[in-house]
Amino acid sequence: QVQVVESGGGLVQPGGSLRLSCVASGSIFSLDLMGWYRQAPGQQRELVATITPGGNTNYADFVKGRFTISRDNTKNTVYLQMNSLKSEDTAVYYCRTRQYNYSYWGQGTQVTVSS
C-alpha cells in the first residue's frame, strides 16, 4: 500500500504564492506519473499538472505560466509552486501518484485565494 500526504495549502491573497508538497510513502518500488488535481465546490475534479519520473511535464491551460510542478525522486515527493494566484484557483488540491498502473490519492489540501 502507498500512502500519499499533501501539505502547504492555506489562505492567500490574489496575486500571492503558495507551494504545495506531496509525499508518497509505504510500499514504493517504482513510482510513475505524479500529479496535482483540484476540485472546487460544485465542480468536477480537474487536472492541474503532471510530471513523469524523467521530468516531462504537462499543464492545464489555465495554469500555464503561473504554476510549476517538480519532483524529487529520491524523496518520492512532488511539488506545485503556485504564483499569481487568482480567486478562481480556490479549490481542494489533490495529489495523485501511480505505481504499476494503480493510482493512489491523497486526502487533499485546501487552497483559498481571497482578499
C-alpha positions in Angstrom: 0.0 0.0 0.0 1.1 3.5 -0.8 0.2 6.5 1.4 0.0 10.0 -0.1 0.0 13.1 2.1 -0.3 16.7 0.8 0.7 19.9 2.6 1.1 23.5 2.1 -2.4 24.8 1.4 -3.9 27.8 3.1 -5.3 31.3 2.6 -3.6 33.7 0.3 -4.5 37.0 -1.3 -4.9 37.3 -5.0 -1.6 37.7 -6.7 0.1 35.7 -3.9 2.0 32.5 -4.0 1.8 29.1 -2.3 3.9 25.9 -2.6 2.2 22.6 -2.2 4.1 19.4 -1.3 3.1 15.8 -1.6 5.0 12.9 -0.1 4.4 9.2 -1.0 5.4 6.5 1.4 4.8 2.8 2.1 5.3 0.0 -0.4 7.1 2.1 -3.0 9.1 0.3 -5.7 8.7 2.4 -8.9 6.5 5.5 -8.9 5.4 6.5 -12.3 3.4 9.6 -13.1 2.8 12.1 -10.2 0.4 15.0 -10.4 -1.9 17.6 -8.9 -5.6 17.9 -9.4 -8.1 20.2 -7.9 -11.8 20.3 -7.2 -13.8 23.4 -6.5 -17.2 23.3 -4.7 -19.8 22.0 -7.1 -17.2 21.2 -9.8 -15.6 18.1 -11.1 -12.1 17.2 -10.2 -9.7 18.5 -12.9 -6.1 18.1 -13.8 -3.7 20.8 -12.9 -0.3 19.4 -13.8 1.6 16.1 -14.1 5.2 15.1 -14.2 7.0 11.9 -15.2 9.9 10.4 -13.4 12.2 11.9 -16.1 10.8 15.3 -15.6 8.4 15.7 -18.5 5.6 18.0 -17.5 2.0 18.7 -18.6 -0.1 21.6 -17.5 -3.7 22.6 -17.8 -4.1 25.7 -19.9 -5.5 27.7 -17.0 -2.2 27.4 -15.0 0.4 27.7 -17.7 2.9 30.4 -16.9 1.7 30.6 -13.3 2.2 27.1 -11.7 5.3 24.9 -11.8 5.4 21.2 -11.0 8.6 19.5 -9.9 9.5 16.3 -8.2 12.3 14.8 -6.1 12.5 11.1 -7.0 14.9 10.4 -4.1 12.2 11.7 -1.7 9.1 10.4 -3.5 7.9 13.9 -3.4 6.2 16.2 -5.9 5.8 19.9 -5.5 3.5 22.5 -7.0 4.7 26.1 -7.0 1.7 28.4 -7.5 2.3 32.1 -8.4 -0.1 34.9 -9.4 -2.9 33.1 -7.7 -6.5 34.1 -8.6 -9.8 33.7 -6.8 -10.8 31.0 -9.3 -7.8 28.9 -8.1 -9.7 28.3 -4.9 -10.2 24.6 -4.5 -9.1 21.5 -2.7 -5.9 20.3 -4.3 -5.2 16.6 -4.5 -2.0 14.7 -5.2 -2.1 11.6 -7.3 0.8 9.1 -7.7 0.8 6.0 -9.8 2.7 2.7 -9.4 2.2 -0.3 -11.7 -0.9 1.3 -13.3 -2.6 1.7 -9.9 -3.3 5.3 -8.7 -3.1 6.5 -5.2 -4.7 9.7 -4.0 -4.1 12.0 -1.0 -6.8 13.5 1.1 -6.3 16.9 -0.3 -5.2 20.3 0.9 -7.4 23.4 0.8 -6.2 26.5 -1.1 -8.3 29.6 -0.7 -7.5 32.8 -2.6 -9.3 35.7 -1.2 -8.7 39.3 -0.1 
